[in-house]
Amino acid sequence: MSVYKRCSRDELFADGSRNPWYCATSPRCEHDWHYYFRVNGRRYRASTNTADKRQAENIEARERSRILDGRHGIRRQPDITFKEFAEIYLRDHAELHKRSANRDREILKTLNRFFGPAILHEITSHRIEQFKRDRLNGNWRAFRQKKSANPVKPATVNRELDTLKSILSKAVEWKYLIDSPARGVKRFRVQNRRTRILSTDEQRRLLDACERMPKLQALLKLALITGARIGELLALRWEDCEGGYLTFWQTKNGKVRRIPITATIAAPGRQAADSRLGVYEHEDRKALHNNSQGLRASARARKHRKR
């Protein structure tokens, strides 16, 4: 307990000046007791508004307990590991509100290997900086990687850091943390070079290589003409191609985008409608049926044949 009175029996200070808090009967006087203590490095002091010492000590004890209970922003933090909270984050936030939930799940496989067993409130900014350094130097292998670790690009570390920051920010919002240790951690500076655009000859060669795959060829033609992302094209329905416009509803920035249907756009659309390799009007009326798993399997088979 740390209660005290401001008054003193000393009439004068050491320099000879008069003490404004002089009291001949201190501490057995009618002046109020004050409390003083520190919690997590922060100082708290105030008047108890009572001259009774026992009552003042009780007030100081209640005030200390109230602060620890979080009424002043300092609360007892639950002992939950990073891995446990990451599962809560995926279930209650990422899978409900983020289209990148699958990517977050893959990134968490790397984050859990470094932060997984750590108690959430024991993660520090310095530990996050160590993670950045180790990932950049190749001290941590990828998930299920048996060979020696390879250094990763700064952009990869930045994506992992963004996911970590999002998780810790949600921990603050959901009262699992007082403050995010990643708040002051900076991303790596990435040299953004100009995006290379395929030449006319490269575009022709690319389409010629897909002659036996009408679906892929139709997708590539539409992508080259419209500049749309593959996910935007695969999300198109036939009703999105009416009224002389292509309407993209599921865009990266969430804004609806419309493109006039020209003759060059209509030709791949007719090819998509006539194709029998997965590009057809499906039960859910999708214009381009998503058979991406089949495409990935074909790519793996070609890679295996090259070996």
C-alpha positions in Angstrom: 0.0 0.0 0.0 1.2 3.5 -0.8 -0.9 6.2 0.7 0.5 9.6 1.9 -0.4 13.1 3.0 0.9 16.1 1.2 1.1 18.1 4.4 4.3 18.1 6.5 5.5 19.2 9.9 8.5 21.0 8.3 7.7 24.7 8.4 10.5 25.6 6.0 12.2 23.9 3.0 15.9 23.3 2.9 16.5 26.5 0.9 14.7 28.5 3.6 11.5 29.1 1.8 8.1 28.6 3.5 6.4 25.3 3.2 2.8 25.9 1.9 1.7 22.4 3.1 2.9 23.0 6.7 0.8 21.2 9.3 1.8 21.0 12.9 -0.3 17.8 13.5 0.6 15.9 10.3 -0.2 13.1 9.6 -2.8 13.0 12.4 -4.7 15.9 10.9 -7.9 16.5 8.9 -6.1 16.7 5.5 -7.0 14.0 3.0 -4.8 11.0 2.2 -3.5 10.4 -1.4 -2.6 7.2 -3.1 0.3 6.6 -5.4 1.3 3.4 -7.4 2.5 2.2 -10.8 1.0 -0.4 -13.2 2.8 -1.5 -16.3 5.1 1.4 -16.0 2.3 4.0 -15.8 1.9 6.2 -12.7 -1.5 6.6 -10.9 -2.0 9.1 -8.1 -5.1 11.0 -6.7 -6.8 12.1 -3.5 -8.9 9.6 -1.6 -11.1 12.4 -0.2 -10.8 11.0 3.4 -8.6 11.7 6.4 -9.0 8.1 7.7 -5.9 6.1 6.8 -7.6 2.7 6.8 -10.3 3.9 4.6 -7.8 5.5 2.3 -5.9 2.2 2.0 -9.1 0.4 1.0 -9.8 3.0 -1.6 -6.3 2.6 -3.0 -6.7 -1.2 -3.2 -10.1 -0.9 -5.0 -8.6 1.6 -7.4 -5.7 -0.6 -8.2 -8.0 -3.5 -8.8 -10.3 -1.4 -11.0 -7.3 -0.4 -13.2 -6.1 -4.0 -13.6 -9.7 -5.0 -14.6 -9.4 -2.7 -17.6 -11.4 0.3 -16.8 -8.3 2.5 -17.5 -7.2 0.5 -20.5 -5.0 -1.9 -18.6 -6.5 -5.4 -18.2 -5.4 -8.9 -17.5 -4.6 -10.5 -20.8 -5.8 -14.0 -21.5 -3.1 -16.7 -22.0 -3.9 -17.8 -25.5 -1.3 -18.9 -28.0 -0.8 -17.3 -31.4 -1.8 -20.5 -33.1 -5.1 -20.7 -31.2 -6.0 -17.1 -31.9 -5.1 -17.6 -35.6 -7.8 -20.3 -35.8 -10.3 -17.9 -34.3 -9.2 -15.2 -36.8 -9.7 -17.5 -39.7 -13.1 -18.7 -38.5 -14.6 -15.5 -37.3 -13.1 -12.9 -39.7 -11.1 -14.1 -42.7 -13.6 -16.8 -43.9 -16.5 -14.3 -43.5 -15.1 -11.1 -44.8 -11.9 -11.8 -46.9 -11.7 -13.3 -50.4 -8.0 -14.0 -49.6 -8.9 -16.4 -46.8 -7.2 -19.3 -48.6 -4.0 -17.3 -49.0 -4.1 -16.3 -45.3 -4.4 -20.0 -44.4 -1.3 -20.8 -46.4 0.6 -17.9 -44.9 -0.4 -19.0 -41.4 1.4 -22.3 -41.9 4.7 -20.2 -42.0 3.7 -17.8 -39.2 2.7 -20.7 -36.9 6.1 -22.2 -37.2 7.7 -19.0 -35.8 4.9 -17.6 -33.5 2.6 -20.6 -33.0 3.6 -21.7 -29.5 4.1 -18.1 -28.2 1.6 -16.5 -25.9 -0.1 -13.7 -27.8 0.8 -10.9 -25.5 4.4 -12.1 -25.3 5.0 -11.3 -29.0 7.2 -8.2 -29.3 8.2 -5.9 -32.1 11.8 -7.2 -31.9 10.6 -10.8 -32.4 8.7 -9.7 -35.5 11.8 -8.0 -36.8 13.7 -11.3 -36.2 11.1 -13.1 -38.2 11.5 -10.7 -41.1 15.3 -11.1 -41.0 15.2 -14.9 -40.9 12.7 -15.2 -43.7 14.7 -12.8 -45.9 17.9 -14.8 -45.2 16.3 -18.2 -45.8 16.6 -19.5 -42.3 13.0 -20.9 -42.4 11.9 -23.5 -44.8 8.5 -23.5 -46.5 5.7 -25.7 -45.4 6.6 -29.4 -46.0 9.9 -28.4 -47.6 12.5 -31.0 -47.0 15.5 -29.4 -48.8 17.5 -26.5 -47.3 15.7 -23.2 -47.0 16.0 -20.6 -49.7 15.9 -16.9 -49.2 12.5 -15.4 -50.0 11.7 -12.1 -51.8 10.9 -8.9 -49.8 7.5 -8.9 -51.4 6.7 -12.3 -49.9 7.8 -11.2 -46.5 5.6 -8.1 -46.8 2.5 -10.3 -47.6 3.3 -12.4 -44.5 3.8 -9.3 -42.4 0.5 -7.8 -43.6 -1.4 -11.0 -42.5 0.4 -10.9 -39.1 -0.5 -7.2 -38.7 -4.2 -8.0 -39.5 -4.3 -10.8 -37.0 -2.7 -8.7 -34.2 -5.0 -5.8 -35.0 -8.1 -8.1 -34.6 -6.6 -9.3 -31.3 -6.6 -5.7 -30.1 -10.2 -5.1 -31.4 -11.4 -8.3 -29.7 -9.7 -7.4 -26.4 -7.1 -10.1 -26.5 -4.3 -7.5 -26.6 -3.8 -4.0 -25.3 -1.8 -2.8 -28.3 -0.4 -4.5 -31.4 3.3 -5.2 -31.3 3.4 -5.0 -35.1 2.1 -1.4 -35.2 5.5 0.2 -35.6 7.1 -2.6 -37.7 7.7 -1.4 -41.3 7.4 -3.3 -44.5 10.4 -3.9 -46.8 10.8 -1.4 -49.6 10.1 -3.1 -52.9 11.4 -1.9 -56.3 8.2 -1.8 -58.4 9.4 -2.2 -61.9 7.2 -1.4 -64.9 4.9 -4.3 -65.8 6.0 -5.9 -69.1 3.3 -6.2 -71.7 3.2 -9.1 -74.2 4.1 -8.1 -77.7 1.7 -8.8 -80.6 3.9 -11.8 -81.7 4.0 -13.2 -78.1 0.2 -12.9 -77.9 -0.2 -14.8 -81.2 2.2 -17.5 -80.1 0.4 -17.9 -76.7 -3.0 -18.3 -78.3 -1.6 -20.8 -80.9 -0.2 -22.9 -78.1 -3.7 -23.2 -76.7 -5.4 -24.4 -79.9 -6.2 -27.8 -78.4 -7.7 -26.2 -75.3 -10.7 -24.0 -76.4 -11.6 -23.1 -72.8 -8.1 -21.8 -72.0 -7.9 -20.1 -75.4 -11.2 -18.3 -74.9 -10.2 -17.2 -71.4 -6.8 -15.8 -72.7 -8.5 -13.9 -75.5 -10.9 -12.3 -73.2 -8.1 -11.5 -70.7 -6.0 -9.9 -73.4 -8.8 -7.9 -74.8 -10.5 -6.7 -71.6 -7.6 -6.7 -69.2 -9.8 -8.5 -66.6 -8.4 -10.8 -64.0 -8.9 -14.6 -64.3 -11.2 -14.6 -61.2 -13.4 -11.8 -62.7 -13.8 -13.7 -65.9 -14.6 -17.0 -64.2 -17.2 -15.2 -62.1 -19.2 -14.0 -65.1 -22.7 -15.2 -65.7 -24.7 -15.1 -68.9 -26.9 -12.3 -67.4 -23.8 -10.3 -66.9 -23.2 -10.3 -70.7 -26.5 -8.6 -71.7 -27.5 -5.1 -72.8 -24.3 -4.7 -74.9 -22.0 -4.7 -71.8 -19.8 -7.1 -69.8 -20.5 -6.4 -66.1 -17.8 -7.5 -63.6 -19.4 -7.6 -60.2 -16.7 -9.5 -58.3 -13.7 -7.2 -58.7 -10.6 -6.8 -56.6 -11.5 -3.3 -55.3 -15.2 -4.2 -54.9 -16.3 -1.6 -57.5 -18.5 -2.8 -60.3 -16.9 -2.4 -63.8 -18.7 -2.4 -67.2 -17.1 -2.9 -70.6 -18.9 -2.5 -73.9 -19.2 -5.8 -75.8 -17.4 -5.2 -79.1 -17.0 -7.6 -82.0 -13.6 -8.7 -80.7 -15.1 -9.5 -77.3 -18.1 -11.3 -78.8 -16.0 -13.8 -80.7 -14.4 -15.4 -77.7 -17.8 -15.3 -76.0 -19.3 -17.4 -78.8 -16.3 -19.7 -78.6 -16.9 -20.2 -74.9 -20.6 -21.0 -75.5 -19.8 -23.6 -78.2 -16.9 -25.3 -76.3 -17.4 -28.7 -74.8 -14.3 -28.6 -72.5 -15.9 -27.0 -69.5 -16.9 -23.6 -70.9 -20.7 -23.7 -71.1 -23.9 -22.6 -69.4 -23.7 -24.5 -66.2 -26.5 -25.1 -63.6 -25.6 -21.9 -61.8 -25.6 -20.0 -65.2 -21.9 -19.3 -65.1 -20.6 -18.2 -68.5 -17.2 -19.7 -67.9 -17.2 -22.9 -65.8 -14.3 -22.9 -63.4 -12.3 -26.0 -64.1 -9.1 -24.5 -62.7 -8.3 -27.7 -60.8 -8.2 -29.6 -64.1 -5.8 -27.0 -65.5 -3.5 -27.3 -62.5 -3.5 -31.1 -62.8 -2.6 -30.8 -66.5 0.2 -28.4 -65.6 1.5 -30.9 -63.0 1.4 -33.7 -65.5 3.4 -31.7 -68.1 5.9 -30.8 -65.4 6.3 -34.5 -64.5 6.8 -35.5 -68.2 9.6 -32.9 -68.5 11.4 -34.6 -65.6 
